[in-house]
Amino acid sequence: MNGPLRGEHVASHVGSVSASRRRISHRWSTAALLAVLVALLAGRPAAAAPARTVGVVEFYALSPTPSFGGIVAEDYAAADASRLLPAVAGNQAAVISRDTVRQAEVALGWRPWDVLNFSRLAELAGRIGADELLVGWIRMLYVNTEGPGIGRLGFGQLLSGSCTVLLQIFDARQGRIVAEASGDGYTIGQVRAFVVEQVLHLATAQALPRVFAKFPPEP
């Protein structure tokens, strides 16, 4: 009886050794594969960070715009442009958050007409560390005031709205405007605040690609 038992024991031991070797071989294969992947990734050049930074200044209206259901057109348009800008700028520029620019405007005692003053724009750019500033002009904003469609909850007859914006890129190093383009927006709706937001958004979304198409290359 001892012979068969010894044979079974040897066979079991051989099988255990073979399984152990297979596990070790598998581990070494996995480790080798990981080493190759690490080497490949280490040799791959990292994506270059944008060489420029740009911030969006609060928009300026040629004539003061009223508040539409709590919407301040100049501030809304600037915030909306900041949201749209990263997709448009791509790797041309890194976008500074609108909150950061707004805080700098408050600290500098920013006034709406300061967008007309290149030295003030340069001061703002220096404050936030921006190479360029996106300046927006609301050249025309019209909302049909007939009918009861007042405020976000004021439903009634359809209201129409239209808007034209002019976007400019101010280069802080050169101290001048280096590109500009305009855009138009039109929509209809029953809520006046929604109409204002939509026409501003449409006009800005149309102008942004146009102005960045004129964006001078990095020297």
C-alpha positions in Angstrom: 0.0 0.0 0.0 2.9 2.3 0.6 4.0 2.2 -3.1 0.8 3.6 -4.6 0.6 6.2 -1.9 4.2 7.3 -2.7 3.3 7.5 -6.4 0.3 9.6 -5.8 2.3 11.8 -3.5 5.0 12.3 -6.2 2.4 13.0 -8.9 0.7 15.6 -6.7 4.0 17.2 -5.9 5.0 17.4 -9.6 1.6 18.9 -10.4 2.0 21.5 -7.6 5.4 22.4 -8.9 4.2 22.8 -12.4 1.3 25.0 -11.4 3.6 27.1 -9.3 6.0 27.6 -12.2 3.1 28.6 -14.4 2.0 31.2 -11.9 5.5 32.6 -11.7 5.8 32.7 -15.5 2.5 34.5 -15.7 3.6 37.0 -13.1 6.9 37.7 -15.0 5.0 38.0 -18.3 2.7 40.6 -16.7 5.6 42.5 -15.1 7.5 42.5 -18.5 4.4 43.8 -20.3 4.0 46.6 -17.7 7.7 47.5 -18.0 7.3 47.8 -21.8 4.2 50.0 -21.4 6.0 52.3 -18.9 9.0 52.6 -21.2 6.7 53.5 -24.1 4.8 56.1 -22.1 8.0 57.6 -20.7 9.3 58.0 -24.2 6.2 59.7 -25.5 6.4 63.5 -25.4 3.8 65.2 -23.1 1.2 67.4 -24.7 2.5 71.0 -24.7 0.6 73.4 -22.4 -0.9 76.4 -24.1 1.7 79.2 -24.3 -0.9 81.9 -23.7 -3.5 82.8 -21.1 -6.7 84.8 -21.8 -9.4 86.2 -19.6 -12.8 87.6 -20.4 -13.7 91.1 -19.3 -17.2 92.1 -18.4 -19.0 93.1 -21.6 -19.7 96.7 -22.4 -22.9 98.1 -23.8 -23.0 101.2 -26.0 -26.1 102.2 -24.2 -27.0 100.9 -20.7 -29.2 97.8 -20.8 -32.0 97.2 -18.4 -32.2 94.1 -16.2 -34.4 91.5 -17.7 -35.9 89.2 -15.1 -32.7 89.5 -13.0 -30.4 89.0 -16.0 -27.7 91.7 -16.3 -26.7 91.4 -20.0 -23.1 92.5 -19.7 -22.2 90.1 -16.8 -24.2 87.2 -18.3 -22.5 87.6 -21.7 -19.0 87.6 -20.2 -19.7 84.5 -18.1 -21.2 82.8 -21.1 -18.2 83.6 -23.2 -15.9 82.2 -20.5 -17.8 78.9 -20.7 -17.6 78.7 -24.5 -14.0 79.9 -24.8 -12.1 76.7 -23.8 -13.6 74.7 -26.7 -13.0 77.5 -29.2 -9.5 78.4 -28.1 -8.3 74.7 -27.9 -4.6 74.6 -27.5 -4.1 78.2 -28.5 -4.7 79.6 -25.0 -5.6 78.6 -21.5 -8.7 80.4 -20.2 -8.7 82.2 -16.8 -11.9 81.7 -15.0 -14.5 84.4 -15.1 -14.6 84.4 -11.3 -10.9 85.3 -11.1 -11.3 88.1 -13.6 -14.4 89.4 -11.8 -12.5 89.5 -8.5 -9.7 91.5 -10.1 -12.2 93.9 -11.6 -13.7 94.5 -8.2 -10.2 95.0 -6.7 -9.3 97.5 -9.4 -12.5 99.4 -9.1 -13.4 98.5 -12.7 -15.9 100.7 -14.5 -17.8 99.7 -17.7 -16.0 102.3 -19.8 -12.6 101.1 -18.7 -12.7 98.7 -21.7 -12.0 101.8 -23.8 -8.8 102.5 -21.9 -5.8 100.4 -23.1 -3.8 101.2 -19.9 -6.7 99.9 -17.7 -7.0 96.8 -19.8 -3.2 96.2 -19.4 -3.5 96.8 -15.7 -6.3 94.2 -15.5 -4.3 91.7 -17.6 -1.3 92.1 -15.3 -3.5 91.6 -12.2 -4.7 88.2 -13.4 -1.6 87.2 -15.3 -3.2 87.2 -18.7 -1.4 87.6 -22.1 -4.7 88.6 -23.8 -8.1 89.8 -22.8 -11.3 89.1 -24.6 -13.4 92.3 -24.7 -17.1 92.2 -25.6 -19.3 95.0 -26.9 -23.1 94.6 -26.9 -23.7 96.8 -29.9 -27.4 96.1 -30.0 -29.9 94.2 -27.8 -33.5 94.4 -28.6 -36.4 92.5 -26.9 -40.0 93.0 -28.0 -41.6 94.6 -24.9 -45.2 94.2 -26.1 -47.3 91.5 -24.4 -47.2 90.1 -20.9 -44.1 88.0 -21.3 -42.2 89.6 -18.4 -39.7 87.9 -16.1 -38.8 84.2 -16.0 -42.3 83.1 -15.0 -44.2 85.7 -17.1 -45.8 83.6 -19.8 -47.8 85.2 -22.6 -47.6 85.9 -26.2 -44.3 85.2 -28.1 -41.6 87.7 -27.7 -38.8 88.3 -30.2 -35.2 89.3 -29.4 -32.1 90.1 -31.4 -28.6 91.0 -30.5 -25.3 92.0 -32.1 -22.0 91.7 -30.2 -18.5 92.7 -31.2 -15.6 90.7 -29.7 -12.0 92.0 -29.6 -8.8 90.5 -28.4 -6.5 92.9 -26.5 -2.8 91.9 -26.4 -1.4 93.1 -23.1 2.3 92.9 -24.3 1.5 95.0 -27.4 -1.0 97.2 -25.6 -3.5 97.1 -28.5 -6.4 95.3 -30.1 -5.1 92.5 -32.4 -8.3 90.9 -33.6 -12.1 91.5 -33.7 -15.2 89.9 -35.1 -18.9 90.3 -34.7 -21.8 87.9 -34.2 -25.6 88.1 -34.3 -28.4 86.3 -32.5 -32.1 86.1 -32.9 -34.8 84.0 -31.2 -38.4 84.0 -30.0 -39.9 82.8 -26.8 -42.4 83.5 -24.0 -40.0 84.3 -21.2 -38.2 87.6 -21.6 -35.1 86.6 -19.5 -34.8 83.4 -21.6 -34.9 85.4 -24.8 -32.2 87.7 -23.6 -29.9 84.8 -22.6 -30.5 83.1 -25.9 -29.8 86.0 -28.2 -26.6 86.9 -26.2 -25.5 83.3 -26.3 -26.1 82.9 -30.0 -24.4 86.1 -30.9 -21.3 85.3 -28.7 -21.1 81.7 -30.0 -21.1 83.0 -33.5 -18.4 85.7 -32.9 -16.0 83.6 -30.9 -14.8 81.3 -33.7 -14.5 84.2 -36.0 -12.3 86.3 -33.7 -10.0 83.3 -32.8 -9.6 82.5 -36.5 -7.9 85.9 -36.6 -5.9 85.2 -33.5 -2.2 86.1 -34.3 0.2 83.1 -33.9 2.6 83.0 -31.0 5.8 84.9 -32.0 
